Amino acid sequence: MAGSYKCARCKQKVEIDIDSEGRKQIRCPYCGHRILFKERGAGIKELKAQ
Ligand SMILES: [Zn+2]
């Protein structure tokens, strides 16, 4: 199973893999922050500054 999260610090989208023991290896690969928000699977709008 995998889930989509968003880093609380740098706002990068992070894919989290959950291992067979159900542990979440949650850590932002971009900045190393450990607090991530769960994203919903569908209907997410991304706002990008241009
Ligand atoms: Zn981050």
mmCIF file of the protein (N, C-alpha, C, O) and its ligand, coordinates in Angstrom:
data_MODEL
# 
_entry.id   MODEL 
# 
loop_
_entity.id 
_entity.type 
_entity.pdbx_number_of_molecules 
1 polymer     1 
2 non-polymer 1 
# 
_entity_poly.entity_id                      1 
_entity_poly.type                           'polypeptide(L)' 
_entity_poly.nstd_linkage                   no 
_entity_poly.nstd_monomer                   no 
_entity_poly.pdbx_seq_one_letter_code       MAGSYKCARCKQKVEIDIDSEGRKQIRCPYCGHRILFKERGAGIKELKAQ 
_entity_poly.pdbx_seq_one_letter_code_can   MAGSYKCARCKQKVEIDIDSEGRKQIRCPYCGHRILFKERGAGIKELKAQ 
_entity_poly.pdbx_strand_id                 A 
# 
loop_
_entity_poly_seq.entity_id 
_entity_poly_seq.num 
_entity_poly_seq.mon_id 
_entity_poly_seq.hetero 
1 1  MET n 
1 2  ALA n 
1 3  GLY n 
1 4  SER n 
1 5  TYR n 
1 6  LYS n 
1 7  CYS n 
1 8  ALA n 
1 9  ARG n 
1 10 CYS n 
1 11 LYS n 
1 12 GLN n 
1 13 LYS n 
1 14 VAL n 
1 15 GLU n 
1 16 ILE n 
1 17 ASP n 
1 18 ILE n 
1 19 ASP n 
1 20 SER n 
1 21 GLU n 
1 22 GLY n 
1 23 ARG n 
1 24 LYS n 
1 25 GLN n 
1 26 ILE n 
1 27 ARG n 
1 28 CYS n 
1 29 PRO n 
1 30 TYR n 
1 31 CYS n 
1 32 GLY n 
1 33 HIS n 
1 34 ARG n 
1 35 ILE n 
1 36 LEU n 
1 37 PHE n 
1 38 LYS n 
1 39 GLU n 
1 40 ARG n 
1 41 GLY n 
1 42 ALA n 
1 43 GLY n 
1 44 ILE n 
1 45 LYS n 
1 46 GLU n 
1 47 LEU n 
1 48 LYS n 
1 49 ALA n 
1 50 GLN n 
# 
loop_
_struct_asym.id 
_struct_asym.entity_id 
A 1 
B 2 
# 
loop_
_chem_comp.id 
_chem_comp.type 
_chem_comp.mon_nstd_flag 
ALA 'L-peptide linking' y 
ARG 'L-peptide linking' y 
ASP 'L-peptide linking' y 
CYS 'L-peptide linking' y 
GLN 'L-peptide linking' y 
GLU 'L-peptide linking' y 
GLY 'peptide linking'   y 
HIS 'L-peptide linking' y 
ILE 'L-peptide linking' y 
LEU 'L-peptide linking' y 
LYS 'L-peptide linking' y 
MET 'L-peptide linking' y 
PHE 'L-peptide linking' y 
PRO 'L-peptide linking' y 
SER 'L-peptide linking' y 
TYR 'L-peptide linking' y 
VAL 'L-peptide linking' y 
ZN  non-polymer         . 
# 
_pdbx_entity_nonpoly.entity_id   2 
_pdbx_entity_nonpoly.name        ? 
_pdbx_entity_nonpoly.comp_id     ZN 
# 
_pdbx_nonpoly_scheme.asym_id         B 
_pdbx_nonpoly_scheme.entity_id       2 
_pdbx_nonpoly_scheme.mon_id          ZN 
_pdbx_nonpoly_scheme.ndb_seq_num     1 
_pdbx_nonpoly_scheme.pdb_seq_num     101 
_pdbx_nonpoly_scheme.auth_seq_num    101 
_pdbx_nonpoly_scheme.pdb_mon_id      ZN 
_pdbx_nonpoly_scheme.auth_mon_id     ZN 
_pdbx_nonpoly_scheme.pdb_strand_id   A 
_pdbx_nonpoly_scheme.pdb_ins_code    . 
# 
loop_
_atom_site.group_PDB 
_atom_site.id 
_atom_site.type_symbol 
_atom_site.label_atom_id 
_atom_site.label_alt_id 
_atom_site.label_comp_id 
_atom_site.label_asym_id 
_atom_site.label_entity_id 
_atom_site.label_seq_id 
_atom_site.pdbx_PDB_ins_code 
_atom_site.Cartn_x 
_atom_site.Cartn_y 
_atom_site.Cartn_z 
_atom_site.occupancy 
_atom_site.B_iso_or_equiv 
_atom_site.pdbx_formal_charge 
_atom_site.auth_seq_id 
_atom_site.auth_comp_id 
_atom_site.auth_asym_id 
_atom_site.auth_atom_id 
_atom_site.pdbx_PDB_model_num 
ATOM   1   N  N  . MET A 1 1  ? 0.829  -1.198 0.000   1.00 0.00 ? 1   MET A N  1 
ATOM   2   C  CA . MET A 1 1  ? 0.000  0.000  0.000   1.00 0.00 ? 1   MET A CA 1 
ATOM   3   C  C  . MET A 1 1  ? 0.863  1.247  0.000   1.00 0.00 ? 1   MET A C  1 
ATOM   4   O  O  . MET A 1 1  ? 1.952  1.275  0.573   1.00 0.00 ? 1   MET A O  1 
ATOM   5   N  N  . ALA A 1 2  ? 0.370  2.237  -0.630  1.00 0.00 ? 2   ALA A N  1 
ATOM   6   C  CA . ALA A 1 2  ? 1.087  3.505  -0.636  1.00 0.00 ? 2   ALA A CA 1 
ATOM   7   C  C  . ALA A 1 2  ? 0.080  4.634  -0.500  1.00 0.00 ? 2   ALA A C  1 
ATOM   8   O  O  . ALA A 1 2  ? -1.093 4.488  -0.840  1.00 0.00 ? 2   ALA A O  1 
ATOM   9   N  N  . GLY A 1 3  ? 0.546  5.722  -0.011  1.00 0.00 ? 3   GLY A N  1 
ATOM   10  C  CA . GLY A 1 3  ? -0.335 6.864  0.131   1.00 0.00 ? 3   GLY A CA 1 
ATOM   11  C  C  . GLY A 1 3  ? 0.373  8.127  -0.288  1.00 0.00 ? 3   GLY A C  1 
ATOM   12  O  O  . GLY A 1 3  ? 1.601  8.202  -0.323  1.00 0.00 ? 3   GLY A O  1 
ATOM   13  N  N  . SER A 1 4  ? -0.418 9.098  -0.597  1.00 0.00 ? 4   SER A N  1 
ATOM   14  C  CA . SER A 1 4  ? 0.144  10.386 -0.976  1.00 0.00 ? 4   SER A CA 1 
ATOM   15  C  C  . SER A 1 4  ? 0.075  11.350 0.211   1.00 0.00 ? 4   SER A C  1 
ATOM   16  O  O  . SER A 1 4  ? -0.966 11.511 0.848   1.00 0.00 ? 4   SER A O  1 
ATOM   17  N  N  . TYR A 1 5  ? 1.175  11.959 0.476   1.00 0.00 ? 5   TYR A N  1 
ATOM   18  C  CA . TYR A 1 5  ? 1.249  12.925 1.561   1.00 0.00 ? 5   TYR A CA 1 
ATOM   19  C  C  . TYR A 1 5  ? 1.877  14.216 1.061   1.00 0.00 ? 5   TYR A C  1 
ATOM   20  O  O  . TYR A 1 5  ? 2.496  14.266 -0.002  1.00 0.00 ? 5   TYR A O  1 
ATOM   21  N  N  . LYS A 1 6  ? 1.697  15.246 1.856   1.00 0.00 ? 6   LYS A N  1 
ATOM   22  C  CA . LYS A 1 6  ? 2.342  16.505 1.527   1.00 0.00 ? 6   LYS A CA 1 
ATOM   23  C  C  . LYS A 1 6  ? 3.150  16.969 2.726   1.00 0.00 ? 6   LYS A C  1 
ATOM   24  O  O  . LYS A 1 6  ? 2.666  16.970 3.857   1.00 0.00 ? 6   LYS A O  1 
ATOM   25  N  N  . CYS A 1 7  ? 4.360  17.353 2.467   1.00 0.00 ? 7   CYS A N  1 
ATOM   26  C  CA . CYS A 1 7  ? 5.257  17.773 3.537   1.00 0.00 ? 7   CYS A CA 1 
ATOM   27  C  C  . CYS A 1 7  ? 4.751  19.052 4.186   1.00 0.00 ? 7   CYS A C  1 
ATOM   28  O  O  . CYS A 1 7  ? 4.348  19.994 3.503   1.00 0.00 ? 7   CYS A O  1 
ATOM   29  N  N  . ALA A 1 8  ? 4.775  19.074 5.513   1.00 0.00 ? 8   ALA A N  1 
ATOM   30  C  CA . ALA A 1 8  ? 4.302  20.242 6.248   1.00 0.00 ? 8   ALA A CA 1 
ATOM   31  C  C  . ALA A 1 8  ? 5.266  21.420 6.130   1.00 0.00 ? 8   ALA A C  1 
ATOM   32  O  O  . ALA A 1 8  ? 4.886  22.573 6.338   1.00 0.00 ? 8   ALA A O  1 
ATOM   33  N  N  . ARG A 1 9  ? 6.503  21.116 5.798   1.00 0.00 ? 9   ARG A N  1 
ATOM   34  C  CA . ARG A 1 9  ? 7.483  22.184 5.738   1.00 0.00 ? 9   ARG A CA 1 
ATOM   35  C  C  . ARG A 1 9  ? 7.665  22.714 4.320   1.00 0.00 ? 9   ARG A C  1 
ATOM   36  O  O  . ARG A 1 9  ? 7.519  23.913 4.080   1.00 0.00 ? 9   ARG A O  1 
ATOM   37  N  N  . CYS A 1 10 ? 7.985  21.821 3.378   1.00 0.00 ? 10  CYS A N  1 
ATOM   38  C  CA . CYS A 1 10 ? 8.358  22.301 2.048   1.00 0.00 ? 10  CYS A CA 1 
ATOM   39  C  C  . CYS A 1 10 ? 7.247  22.115 1.021   1.00 0.00 ? 10  CYS A C  1 
ATOM   40  O  O  . CYS A 1 10 ? 7.391  22.518 -0.133  1.00 0.00 ? 10  CYS A O  1 
ATOM   41  N  N  . LYS A 1 11 ? 6.138  21.503 1.438   1.00 0.00 ? 11  LYS A N  1 
ATOM   42  C  CA . LYS A 1 11 ? 4.945  21.355 0.604   1.00 0.00 ? 11  LYS A CA 1 
ATOM   43  C  C  . LYS A 1 11 ? 5.130  20.434 -0.600  1.00 0.00 ? 11  LYS A C  1 
ATOM   44  O  O  . LYS A 1 11 ? 4.310  20.431 -1.518  1.00 0.00 ? 11  LYS A O  1 
ATOM   45  N  N  . GLN A 1 12 ? 6.179  19.678 -0.591  1.00 0.00 ? 12  GLN A N  1 
ATOM   46  C  CA . GLN A 1 12 ? 6.386  18.740 -1.687  1.00 0.00 ? 12  GLN A CA 1 
ATOM   47  C  C  . GLN A 1 12 ? 5.462  17.538 -1.517  1.00 0.00 ? 12  GLN A C  1 
ATOM   48  O  O  . GLN A 1 12 ? 5.173  17.112 -0.399  1.00 0.00 ? 12  GLN A O  1 
ATOM   49  N  N  . LYS A 1 13 ? 5.013  17.009 -2.628  1.00 0.00 ? 13  LYS A N  1 
ATOM   50  C  CA . LYS A 1 13 ? 4.213  15.799 -2.577  1.00 0.00 ? 13  LYS A CA 1 
ATOM   51  C  C  . LYS A 1 13 ? 5.127  14.600 -2.368  1.00 0.00 ? 13  LYS A C  1 
ATOM   52  O  O  . LYS A 1 13 ? 6.146  14.450 -3.042  1.00 0.00 ? 13  LYS A O  1 
ATOM   53  N  N  . VAL A 1 14 ? 4.741  13.745 -1.418  1.00 0.00 ? 14  VAL A N  1 
ATOM   54  C  CA . VAL A 1 14 ? 5.589  12.623 -1.043  1.00 0.00 ? 14  VAL A CA 1 
ATOM   55  C  C  . VAL A 1 14 ? 4.777  11.337 -1.115  1.00 0.00 ? 14  VAL A C  1 
ATOM   56  O  O  . VAL A 1 14 ? 3.680  11.255 -0.563  1.00 0.00 ? 14  VAL A O  1 
ATOM   57  N  N  . GLU A 1 15 ? 5.316  10.346 -1.790  1.00 0.00 ? 15  GLU A N  1 
ATOM   58  C  CA . GLU A 1 15 ? 4.676  9.036  -1.817  1.00 0.00 ? 15  GLU A CA 1 
ATOM   59  C  C  . GLU A 1 15 ? 5.251  8.186  -0.688  1.00 0.00 ? 15  GLU A C  1 
ATOM   60  O  O  . GLU A 1 15 ? 6.463  7.986  -0.605  1.00 0.00 ? 15  GLU A O  1 
ATOM   61  N  N  . ILE A 1 16 ? 4.373  7.689  0.178   1.00 0.00 ? 16  ILE A N  1 
ATOM   62  C  CA . ILE A 1 16 ? 4.810  6.901  1.318   1.00 0.00 ? 16  ILE A CA 1 
ATOM   63  C  C  . ILE A 1 16 ? 4.442  5.437  1.105   1.00 0.00 ? 16  ILE A C  1 
ATOM   64  O  O  . ILE A 1 16 ? 3.293  5.102  0.814   1.00 0.00 ? 16  ILE A O  1 
ATOM   65  N  N  . ASP A 1 17 ? 5.440  4.579  1.257   1.00 0.00 ? 17  ASP A N  1 
ATOM   66  C  CA . ASP A 1 17 ? 5.179  3.150  1.195   1.00 0.00 ? 17  ASP A CA 1 
ATOM   67  C  C  . ASP A 1 17 ? 5.024  2.599  2.604   1.00 0.00 ? 17  ASP A C  1 
ATOM   68  O  O  . ASP A 1 17 ? 5.831  2.882  3.490   1.00 0.00 ? 17  ASP A O  1 
ATOM   69  N  N  . ILE A 1 18 ? 3.991  1.819  2.793   1.00 0.00 ? 18  ILE A N  1 
ATOM   70  C  CA . ILE A 1 18 ? 3.755  1.207  4.092   1.00 0.00 ? 18  ILE A CA 1 
ATOM   71  C  C  . ILE A 1 18 ? 4.180  -0.251 4.016   1.00 0.00 ? 18  ILE A C  1 
ATOM   72  O  O  . ILE A 1 18 ? 3.708  -0.997 3.157   1.00 0.00 ? 18  ILE A O  1 
ATOM   73  N  N  . ASP A 1 19 ? 5.055  -0.650 4.897   1.00 0.00 ? 19  ASP A N  1 
ATOM   74  C  CA . ASP A 1 19 ? 5.609  -2.002 4.817   1.00 0.00 ? 19  ASP A CA 1 
ATOM   75  C  C  . ASP A 1 19 ? 4.634  -3.049 5.353   1.00 0.00 ? 19  ASP A C  1 
ATOM   76  O  O  . ASP A 1 19 ? 3.532  -2.720 5.791   1.00 0.00 ? 19  ASP A O  1 
ATOM   77  N  N  . SER A 1 20 ? 5.052  -4.307 5.313   1.00 0.00 ? 20  SER A N  1 
ATOM   78  C  CA . SER A 1 20 ? 4.160  -5.408 5.658   1.00 0.00 ? 20  SER A CA 1 
ATOM   79  C  C  . SER A 1 20 ? 3.756  -5.399 7.130   1.00 0.00 ? 20  SER A C  1 
ATOM   80  O  O  . SER A 1 20 ? 2.754  -6.009 7.504   1.00 0.00 ? 20  SER A O  1 
ATOM   81  N  N  . GLU A 1 21 ? 4.515  -4.723 7.946   1.00 0.00 ? 21  GLU A N  1 
ATOM   82  C  CA . GLU A 1 21 ? 4.167  -4.633 9.367   1.00 0.00 ? 21  GLU A CA 1 
ATOM   83  C  C  . GLU A 1 21 ? 3.239  -3.462 9.646   1.00 0.00 ? 21  GLU A C  1 
ATOM   84  O  O  . GLU A 1 21 ? 2.816  -3.249 10.782  1.00 0.00 ? 21  GLU A O  1 
ATOM   85  N  N  . GLY A 1 22 ? 2.930  -2.718 8.620   1.00 0.00 ? 22  GLY A N  1 
ATOM   86  C  CA . GLY A 1 22 ? 2.014  -1.609 8.777   1.00 0.00 ? 22  GLY A CA 1 
ATOM   87  C  C  . GLY A 1 22 ? 2.668  -0.338 9.269   1.00 0.00 ? 22  GLY A C  1 
ATOM   88  O  O  . GLY A 1 22 ? 1.993  0.639  9.593   1.00 0.00 ? 22  GLY A O  1 
ATOM   89  N  N  . ARG A 1 23 ? 3.962  -0.357 9.321   1.00 0.00 ? 23  ARG A N  1 
ATOM   90  C  CA . ARG A 1 23 ? 4.647  0.854  9.766   1.00 0.00 ? 23  ARG A CA 1 
ATOM   91  C  C  . ARG A 1 23 ? 4.772  1.832  8.611   1.00 0.00 ? 23  ARG A C  1 
ATOM   92  O  O  . ARG A 1 23 ? 5.008  1.456  7.463   1.00 0.00 ? 23  ARG A O  1 
ATOM   93  N  N  . LYS A 1 24 ? 4.608  3.081  8.955   1.00 0.00 ? 24  LYS A N  1 
ATOM   94  C  CA . LYS A 1 24 ? 4.755  4.111  7.937   1.00 0.00 ? 24  LYS A CA 1 
ATOM   95  C  C  . LYS A 1 24 ? 6.157  4.709  8.008   1.00 0.00 ? 24  LYS A C  1 
ATOM   96  O  O  . LYS A 1 24 ? 6.594  5.226  9.036   1.00 0.00 ? 24  LYS A O  1 
ATOM   97  N  N  . GLN A 1 25 ? 6.823  4.617  6.898   1.00 0.00 ? 25  GLN A N  1 
ATOM   98  C  CA . GLN A 1 25 ? 8.148  5.237  6.843   1.00 0.00 ? 25  GLN A CA 1 
ATOM   99  C  C  . GLN A 1 25 ? 7.956  6.678  6.403   1.00 0.00 ? 25  GLN A C  1 
ATOM   100 O  O  . GLN A 1 25 ? 8.148  7.029  5.239   1.00 0.00 ? 25  GLN A O  1 
ATOM   101 N  N  . ILE A 1 26 ? 7.576  7.487  7.355   1.00 0.00 ? 26  ILE A N  1 
ATOM   102 C  CA . ILE A 1 26 ? 7.244  8.858  7.008   1.00 0.00 ? 26  ILE A CA 1 
ATOM   103 C  C  . ILE A 1 26 ? 8.430  9.771  7.216   1.00 0.00 ? 26  ILE A C  1 
ATOM   104 O  O  . ILE A 1 26 ? 8.885  10.012 8.334   1.00 0.00 ? 26  ILE A O  1 
ATOM   105 N  N  . ARG A 1 27 ? 8.898  10.256 6.120   1.00 0.00 ? 27  ARG A N  1 
ATOM   106 C  CA . ARG A 1 27 ? 9.936  11.278 6.180   1.00 0.00 ? 27  ARG A CA 1 
ATOM   107 C  C  . ARG A 1 27 ? 10.030 11.926 4.810   1.00 0.00 ? 27  ARG A C  1 
ATOM   108 O  O  . ARG A 1 27 ? 10.113 11.245 3.788   1.00 0.00 ? 27  ARG A O  1 
ATOM   109 N  N  . CYS A 1 28 ? 10.017 13.219 4.806   1.00 0.00 ? 28  CYS A N  1 
ATOM   110 C  CA . CYS A 1 28 ? 10.115 13.920 3.543   1.00 0.00 ? 28  CYS A CA 1 
ATOM   111 C  C  . CYS A 1 28 ? 11.491 13.691 2.922   1.00 0.00 ? 28  CYS A C  1 
ATOM   112 O  O  . CYS A 1 28 ? 12.508 13.962 3.561   1.00 0.00 ? 28  CYS A O  1 
ATOM   113 N  N  . PRO A 1 29 ? 11.533 13.194 1.681   1.00 0.00 ? 29  PRO A N  1 
ATOM   114 C  CA . PRO A 1 29 ? 12.822 12.949 1.032   1.00 0.00 ? 29  PRO A CA 1 
ATOM   115 C  C  . PRO A 1 29 ? 13.493 14.225 0.549   1.00 0.00 ? 29  PRO A C  1 
ATOM   116 O  O  . PRO A 1 29 ? 14.656 14.214 0.147   1.00 0.00 ? 29  PRO A O  1 
ATOM   117 N  N  . TYR A 1 30 ? 12.760 15.309 0.593   1.00 0.00 ? 30  TYR A N  1 
ATOM   118 C  CA . TYR A 1 30 ? 13.302 16.566 0.070   1.00 0.00 ? 30  TYR A CA 1 
ATOM   119 C  C  . TYR A 1 30 ? 14.011 17.368 1.159   1.00 0.00 ? 30  TYR A C  1 
ATOM   120 O  O  . TYR A 1 30 ? 15.096 17.910 0.946   1.00 0.00 ? 30  TYR A O  1 
ATOM   121 N  N  . CYS A 1 31 ? 13.374 17.433 2.335   1.00 0.00 ? 31  CYS A N  1 
ATOM   122 C  CA . CYS A 1 31 ? 13.948 18.259 3.400   1.00 0.00 ? 31  CYS A CA 1 
ATOM   123 C  C  . CYS A 1 31 ? 14.164 17.476 4.692   1.00 0.00 ? 31  CYS A C  1 
ATOM   124 O  O  . CYS A 1 31 ? 14.786 17.985 5.625   1.00 0.00 ? 31  CYS A O  1 
ATOM   125 N  N  . GLY A 1 32 ? 13.656 16.238 4.758   1.00 0.00 ? 32  GLY A N  1 
ATOM   126 C  CA . GLY A 1 32 ? 13.881 15.427 5.939   1.00 0.00 ? 32  GLY A CA 1 
ATOM   127 C  C  . GLY A 1 32 ? 12.877 15.648 7.055   1.00 0.00 ? 32  GLY A C  1 
ATOM   128 O  O  . GLY A 1 32 ? 12.999 15.064 8.132   1.00 0.00 ? 32  GLY A O  1 
ATOM   129 N  N  . HIS A 1 33 ? 11.895 16.484 6.802   1.00 0.00 ? 33  HIS A N  1 
ATOM   130 C  CA . HIS A 1 33 ? 10.877 16.762 7.809   1.00 0.00 ? 33  HIS A CA 1 
ATOM   131 C  C  . HIS A 1 33 ? 10.014 15.525 8.035   1.00 0.00 ? 33  HIS A C  1 
ATOM   132 O  O  . HIS A 1 33 ? 9.775  14.737 7.119   1.00 0.00 ? 33  HIS A O  1 
ATOM   133 N  N  . ARG A 1 34 ? 9.556  15.374 9.265   1.00 0.00 ? 34  ARG A N  1 
ATOM   134 C  CA . ARG A 1 34 ? 8.807  14.158 9.601   1.00 0.00 ? 34  ARG A CA 1 
ATOM   135 C  C  . ARG A 1 34 ? 7.316  14.373 9.740   1.00 0.00 ? 34  ARG A C  1 
ATOM   136 O  O  . ARG A 1 34 ? 6.584  13.426 10.028  1.00 0.00 ? 34  ARG A O  1 
ATOM   137 N  N  . ILE A 1 35 ? 6.855  15.569 9.547   1.00 0.00 ? 35  ILE A N  1 
ATOM   138 C  CA . ILE A 1 35 ? 5.422  15.831 9.659   1.00 0.00 ? 35  ILE A CA 1 
ATOM   139 C  C  . ILE A 1 35 ? 4.845  16.014 8.262   1.00 0.00 ? 35  ILE A C  1 
ATOM   140 O  O  . ILE A 1 35 ? 5.158  16.975 7.559   1.00 0.00 ? 35  ILE A O  1 
ATOM   141 N  N  . LEU A 1 36 ? 3.996  15.066 7.880   1.00 0.00 ? 36  LEU A N  1 
ATOM   142 C  CA . LEU A 1 36 ? 3.391  15.102 6.550   1.00 0.00 ? 36  LEU A CA 1 
ATOM   143 C  C  . LEU A 1 36 ? 1.885  15.059 6.679   1.00 0.00 ? 36  LEU A C  1 
ATOM   144 O  O  . LEU A 1 36 ? 1.344  14.377 7.549   1.00 0.00 ? 36  LEU A O  1 
ATOM   145 N  N  . PHE A 1 37 ? 1.219  15.779 5.823   1.00 0.00 ? 37  PHE A N  1 
ATOM   146 C  CA . PHE A 1 37 ? -0.236 15.742 5.791   1.00 0.00 ? 37  PHE A CA 1 
ATOM   147 C  C  . PHE A 1 37 ? -0.715 14.698 4.804   1.00 0.00 ? 37  PHE A C  1 
ATOM   148 O  O  . PHE A 1 37 ? -0.155 14.548 3.718   1.00 0.00 ? 37  PHE A O  1 
ATOM   149 N  N  . LYS A 1 38 ? -1.762 13.976 5.191   1.00 0.00 ? 38  LYS A N  1 
ATOM   150 C  CA . LYS A 1 38 ? -2.358 13.002 4.291   1.00 0.00 ? 38  LYS A CA 1 
ATOM   151 C  C  . LYS A 1 38 ? -3.142 13.719 3.202   1.00 0.00 ? 38  LYS A C  1 
ATOM   152 O  O  . LYS A 1 38 ? -3.904 14.651 3.457   1.00 0.00 ? 38  LYS A O  1 
ATOM   153 N  N  . GLU A 1 39 ? -2.930 13.255 1.998   1.00 0.00 ? 39  GLU A N  1 
ATOM   154 C  CA . GLU A 1 39 ? -3.712 13.802 0.899   1.00 0.00 ? 39  GLU A CA 1 
ATOM   155 C  C  . GLU A 1 39 ? -4.774 12.808 0.477   1.00 0.00 ? 39  GLU A C  1 
ATOM   156 O  O  . GLU A 1 39 ? -4.608 11.595 0.601   1.00 0.00 ? 39  GLU A O  1 
ATOM   157 N  N  . ARG A 1 40 ? -5.865 13.353 -0.023  1.00 0.00 ? 40  ARG A N  1 
ATOM   158 C  CA . ARG A 1 40 ? -6.916 12.477 -0.534  1.00 0.00 ? 40  ARG A CA 1 
ATOM   159 C  C  . ARG A 1 40 ? -6.601 12.075 -1.961  1.00 0.00 ? 40  ARG A C  1 
ATOM   160 O  O  . ARG A 1 40 ? -5.982 12.818 -2.722  1.00 0.00 ? 40  ARG A O  1 
ATOM   161 N  N  . GLY A 1 41 ? -7.048 10.869 -2.300  1.00 0.00 ? 41  GLY A N  1 
ATOM   162 C  CA . GLY A 1 41 ? -6.596 10.271 -3.547  1.00 0.00 ? 41  GLY A CA 1 
ATOM   163 C  C  . GLY A 1 41 ? -7.081 10.953 -4.806  1.00 0.00 ? 41  GLY A C  1 
ATOM   164 O  O  . GLY A 1 41 ? -6.353 11.020 -5.795  1.00 0.00 ? 41  GLY A O  1 
ATOM   165 N  N  . ALA A 1 42 ? -8.297 11.456 -4.783  1.00 0.00 ? 42  ALA A N  1 
ATOM   166 C  CA . ALA A 1 42 ? -8.850 11.995 -6.015  1.00 0.00 ? 42  ALA A CA 1 
ATOM   167 C  C  . ALA A 1 42 ? -9.295 13.440 -5.823  1.00 0.00 ? 42  ALA A C  1 
ATOM   168 O  O  . ALA A 1 42 ? -9.618 13.875 -4.718  1.00 0.00 ? 42  ALA A O  1 
ATOM   169 N  N  . GLY A 1 43 ? -9.300 14.140 -6.898  1.00 0.00 ? 43  GLY A N  1 
ATOM   170 C  CA . GLY A 1 43 ? -9.862 15.471 -6.888  1.00 0.00 ? 43  GLY A CA 1 
ATOM   171 C  C  . GLY A 1 43 ? -8.974 16.534 -6.279  1.00 0.00 ? 43  GLY A C  1 
ATOM   172 O  O  . GLY A 1 43 ? -9.446 17.593 -5.866  1.00 0.00 ? 43  GLY A O  1 
ATOM   173 N  N  . ILE A 1 44 ? -7.699 16.248 -6.226  1.00 0.00 ? 44  ILE A N  1 
ATOM   174 C  CA . ILE A 1 44 ? -6.775 17.236 -5.677  1.00 0.00 ? 44  ILE A CA 1 
ATOM   175 C  C  . ILE A 1 44 ? -6.417 18.274 -6.738  1.00 0.00 ? 44  ILE A C  1 
ATOM   176 O  O  . ILE A 1 44 ? -6.022 17.947 -7.857  1.00 0.00 ? 44  ILE A O  1 
ATOM   177 N  N  . LYS A 1 45 ? -6.565 19.489 -6.357  1.00 0.00 ? 45  LYS A N  1 
ATOM   178 C  CA . LYS A 1 45 ? -6.157 20.555 -7.257  1.00 0.00 ? 45  LYS A CA 1 
ATOM   179 C  C  . LYS A 1 45 ? -4.817 21.116 -6.787  1.00 0.00 ? 45  LYS A C  1 
ATOM   180 O  O  . LYS A 1 45 ? -4.629 21.453 -5.618  1.00 0.00 ? 45  LYS A O  1 
ATOM   181 N  N  . GLU A 1 46 ? -3.931 21.199 -7.710  1.00 0.00 ? 46  GLU A N  1 
ATOM   182 C  CA . GLU A 1 46 ? -2.647 21.796 -7.366  1.00 0.00 ? 46  GLU A CA 1 
ATOM   183 C  C  . GLU A 1 46 ? -2.607 23.220 -7.882  1.00 0.00 ? 46  GLU A C  1 
ATOM   184 O  O  . GLU A 1 46 ? -2.887 23.499 -9.048  1.00 0.00 ? 46  GLU A O  1 
ATOM   185 N  N  . LEU A 1 47 ? -2.256 24.089 -6.994  1.00 0.00 ? 47  LEU A N  1 
ATOM   186 C  CA . LEU A 1 47 ? -2.127 25.480 -7.386  1.00 0.00 ? 47  LEU A CA 1 
ATOM   187 C  C  . LEU A 1 47 ? -0.654 25.797 -7.574  1.00 0.00 ? 47  LEU A C  1 
ATOM   188 O  O  . LEU A 1 47 ? 0.154  25.675 -6.653  1.00 0.00 ? 47  LEU A O  1 
ATOM   189 N  N  . LYS A 1 48 ? -0.337 26.196 -8.756  1.00 0.00 ? 48  LYS A N  1 
ATOM   190 C  CA . LYS A 1 48 ? 1.056  26.500 -9.041  1.00 0.00 ? 48  LYS A CA 1 
ATOM   191 C  C  . LYS A 1 48 ? 1.210  27.955 -9.436  1.00 0.00 ? 48  LYS A C  1 
ATOM   192 O  O  . LYS A 1 48 ? 0.542  28.450 -10.343 1.00 0.00 ? 48  LYS A O  1 
ATOM   193 N  N  . ALA A 1 49 ? 2.074  28.602 -8.757  1.00 0.00 ? 49  ALA A N  1 
ATOM   194 C  CA . ALA A 1 49 ? 2.363  29.993 -9.108  1.00 0.00 ? 49  ALA A CA 1 
ATOM   195 C  C  . ALA A 1 49 ? 3.155  30.046 -10.402 1.00 0.00 ? 49  ALA A C  1 
ATOM   196 O  O  . ALA A 1 49 ? 4.057  29.242 -10.639 1.00 0.00 ? 49  ALA A O  1 
ATOM   197 N  N  . GLN A 1 50 ? 2.806  30.977 -11.198 1.00 0.00 ? 50  GLN A N  1 
ATOM   198 C  CA . GLN A 1 50 ? 3.504  31.085 -12.477 1.00 0.00 ? 50  GLN A CA 1 
ATOM   199 C  C  . GLN A 1 50 ? 4.240  32.414 -12.575 1.00 0.00 ? 50  GLN A C  1 
ATOM   200 O  O  . GLN A 1 50 ? 4.888  32.688 -13.585 1.00 0.00 ? 50  GLN A O  1 
HETATM 201 ZN ZN . ZN  B 2 .  ? 9.798  18.514 3.012   1.00 0.00 2 101 ZN  A ZN 1 
# 
